[in-house]
Amino acid sequence: MKKLLNKKNIISIIIAALVYGLITYLVSSGTLSRHYQSLLVPVGVNIILAVSLNLTVGFLGELTLGHAGFMSVGAYVGCIFTVYADLPVYVEFPIALLIGGIVAALFGIIIGIPALRLKGDYLAIVTLAFGEIIRSVFTNLEITGGAGGLKGIDKTSNYTIVFVVALITIIFISNLVNSRHGRAICSIRDNIIASESVGINVVYHKLLAFVVAAFFAGVAGVLYGHNLGILKPSTFDFNKSIEILVIVVLGGMGSIVGSIVSATVITILPEVLRGLADYRMLIYAVVLIVMMILNSSPKFNEFKGSLVDKFRKNKCLNKGGESNVNVRS
């Protein structure tokens, strides 16, 4: 309990409360149009997906292209449960989130045990194949509605629920990364041979990261399904996995804050540029290229590190104390 209520988590919760208060004010005052209000849930869902994928791609250092597959498993299982369950909404929806996440995590174990013994492109191909197989299965199952999609899903998701789940995801993964298990996961990314030589169970920690990421992807899928009210297999294709990966790469692999900012920008930007119908995709592509160039620039990363360093030093001076600050770009 003390670990969960540490200073960093408390600050994160305070910042989240301020952001939520600002969003609520914009919605209630009518400042935020209905069109942009409809983007609040997709933004939260993409944040959950990006932060969870960052655990495997950024912190573990393994390229996986099956995140949309885990999302679809959670979405269909959770939404089928709510369609056929005869329970009050406040009971069935939390259960659906748990069921969707747990089933996605089980698929993470099933796929992860053989797949994580592979590396690089081979792992990417296997996880990509998993996503496409799952999509094909859902397209041909009667219970999922086939290619026409699963209909009759209650639109239970709202920005409050998604905001809370996204906050839980961020805090959980942040604490995992900063824990003993998280340091072991990062050491595997940096040097797998050295990690094995000091007694780190590489397979266990790889599987741990894979399963946790799959769990939150499944939860995000349930939220997504209960926002739209319909699920179609074509939504969870190869392009969806690439979109999530692009968000992680643009935000900076191994940066949770970067994933949050990138997910927000990538979700909102196409809608902001919708009025420029002839130039929207061009501007969107240019913005992506600029972000990629900046993220790959050592000088830009050094500049970001110096800003963080100055902020932390000023904070320490204001408190009248000293602290050793380690900044990782």
N, C-alpha and C positions, 0 to 999 in steps of 0.2 A: 504493500500500500504506500509506503514511504517513497519507493522508487517511482510510483506512478504520480505522486504529488511532489516531485522534485521541482526546482525552480524553473527549469526549462519548460516543463509541461504546463506549469501554471501560467507562465508568460504566453505560451502558445494558445491556451484556453482564453486568456484575456483578449488577445488579438483577435481570435476567432469570434468572441462575443461582440467585439466592436464592429467587425465586418458584418456579422449577422444583423446587428442593430441597424447598420447603415443600409443594408439590403432591404430589411423590413420597412424602414422609413421610406425608401425610394418606391417600394411597391405600394404601400398604404397611401402615400401622397399622390400617387399617379404619375410621378416623375418618370418612372420606368414604364415604357409602353408594354402592352400585352405581348407583342412580338418578342421583346427582349426578356420579359418575364418567363416566356416559354423556354428560353435558353438556360435558365438557372439550373434546372435538373440535369440537362446534358452536360453542362460545365462540371457539376459535381460528380457525375458518373465518369467523365473522362479523367478527372483528378484521381479518383479511386483507381481506375485502370492504369494510369501513368505511374502513380506512386508504387503500386504493387508490381508492375513490370520492371520498374527501376531496381527493385530488390534483386531480380535475377540478372538483368542486363547490366545495370550500373554497378551494384555492389558485389554480385557474384561473378560478373564478367562473362556470362554465357548468353549467346545469342539464341533467343527462342522466338518463333513466329506462330505460336499456337495460342496466344492469349485470347483471341476472339473465340476460339474453340471452348476454352474454360468459361468464358463469359456466356456463351450460348447454352452450355450445359446447365449452369446456374439459373439462367433466365427461363429455360423451358421447364426444368424441374420445379422451380419455385412458383412459376405462373400456373402450371398444371395443378399444383397443390391448391392454390387459391381458387381456381376455377371449379374444382370438384369438392373442395372442403366446405362444409356448412357450418362455419364458425363466425363469430363476430370479427369485424375487420381489425380491431385493435389486438386480437389474439392471433388470427391467421397470418397477418402480414409479417410480424416479427418471426413467427415460425417459418414462414416461406423464405425469409432472408437467411435464416440459419440452415435450412434444408438445402437451399441453392448453393450456399457457400460450402457446406460439408460435402455434398455430392461432387462439386467441382474439385474440392481438395482430394477426394478419393480418386477421381480421374487423374489428378496430379500425381498421386502415388503410383497408380497403375502405369501411367506413361513415363513418369520420372525415373522409376527404378531401372528400366533398361536404357532409356534415352540419355540419362545423365552420365552414363559411362562413355558416351560419345563426346566429341569436342568440335567447336567451330562450325563449319558449314554442314557437317553431318547432323549435328544436333538441330540446326535450323531447319534442315530438310525433313527430319523426322517429326518435329513439332508442327511444321507446316502441313505435313501429310495428316497428322492427327486432326487438325482444324478442318481440313477439307473432308475427311472421312465423317466426322461428326456432323458437318453441315449436310452431307449427302444422306446420312441416316435420318436426320430430322426431316429432310425433304420427302422421304418415302414412308414415314410413320403416320398412321391414321390418327393416333392420339395427339400428335403435334399439329394436326391440320394440314400436313403435307406442304406442298409448294405455296398453297394459298395462305398459310400462316395460322397460328393459334389465335382465335378471336374470343371475345367475351371476357377479357381481363379487366378487372376493376382498376381504374386510374387512381391508385392510392398514393403514389409517390408525389411528394411536393418538395419544394426547396428546403423546408425545415428538416424533413426526414433525411434527405440527401446530404444536407450540410452536417448534420450530426454524425451520420455514417462516415462521411469523408473525414471529419475531424478524428473519429476513432481510428480510422485507417492510418492517418498520418501519424498520430501519437503512437500507435502500436508498432508500426514499421520503424519509426524514429528510435523508439526504445529498443527494438530488436537489433537495429544496426549498432547502437551504442553499447549493447550488452556483450557478454563474453562470446555468445554465439555469433553476434554480428561481427565482432573482430575476427573470429575464425573464418567467417564467410569472406570478409575483405582480404584476409591473408591468402585464401585460396585463389582469389582473383589476381593478387600480386605475384605469388609464386607457389604453385601447387606442390612442387617437389619439396621446398622448404617447409611447407605446412605439414606434409606427410611425415617429414623427418622429426618434427617436434611432437608428433603424436596426435595431430588433428585428424578426426575421422572425416575424410573428404566426402565420401558418398553420403554420409548422414547429413552433413551441413548443406551440401548441394540439394539434397532432397527436401530439407527443411525450408530453404528459400523457395524452392519450386512449389511446394505445397501451400505455403503461406500466400504466395502470389496468386495461385490458382483459387484459393478460398475467397480472397477479396475480389477477384475477377468474377466469380460466381455471384457474390453479393451485388456487385455492380450490374450484372445481368438482370437480376430480379428487380432492382430499382428501375432499370431501363424499360423492362417489359410492363411494369405497373405505371409507367409514365405515358407510354404510347397507347396501351390498351390492345396492342396486336404485336405478334412476333412472326417475322418471316425469316426463313433460313438464309436467304440471300443477304440479309443484313450482316451476318457473321462470316463473311467470306475473307479471302486473303487480304483484300484491301483494308478491312477493319484492323487486322493485326498490324499491317504496315503503318496505318494511321497512328495507332498507339505507340509503335516503335519510334515513329517520327517525332511525336510529342516528347518522348523520353530523351532522344538524341538532341533535339533542339534545346531542351531545358538544361541539358548537361547530365551525362551519365554519372550517377552517384550523388546527384543533388536533388533532394526532395523539394526544396523551395523552387528550384528551377522547373521541376515537373509540374508543380502547382501553377506557376505563372504561364508556362508553355501551354498547358491544357486549357487554361482560360483564354489565352490569345488565339490558339488554333481553333477553338470552338466558336468564338465570337467573330473572328476576323472575316470568314466567308459571308456572314450575315451583314456585317457592317459594310462590306463591299458589294452587296447585292444590287444597290442602285447603279453601280457602274457595270452594267451587264456585259458590255463589250470588253472591258479591261479587268474584270474582277479576277479571273484566273491568272492573268499576267502579273497583277499587283501581288496576289497571294503567293505566286511562285518567287517573285523578287524578294518579298519579305522573308520567306523560308531560306532562300540562298544567303541573304544578309545575316540572318541569325546563325546559320551554319558557319559562315566565315568568321563571325565574331567569336563563336564558341570555340573554334579551332585556333584562334589567335592567342599565342602566349602573352602578348602585351596586354590584350583585353582581359585575360584571366588574371594577370598580375595587377591590373588596375582595379578589378573587382576585389581581389584579395587585400589591396592596400586600403580600399574604402572600408571593408569589414574590420581590418586591423585598427584603423583610426577610430571607428565607432566604438569598438570594444575598449580601446585604451582610454578614450574620453569618458566612457562609462565608469571605468575603474577609477579614474582621477576624480570624477564627481563624487564618488563614494569615499574618496580619501584612502583607498587601498591600492594594492598592487596585485597583479595577476599575470601568470604566464599564459600567453595567448598563442595558440597554434592555429594557423589558417591553412586550409587545404583548398587549393584551386580546383 
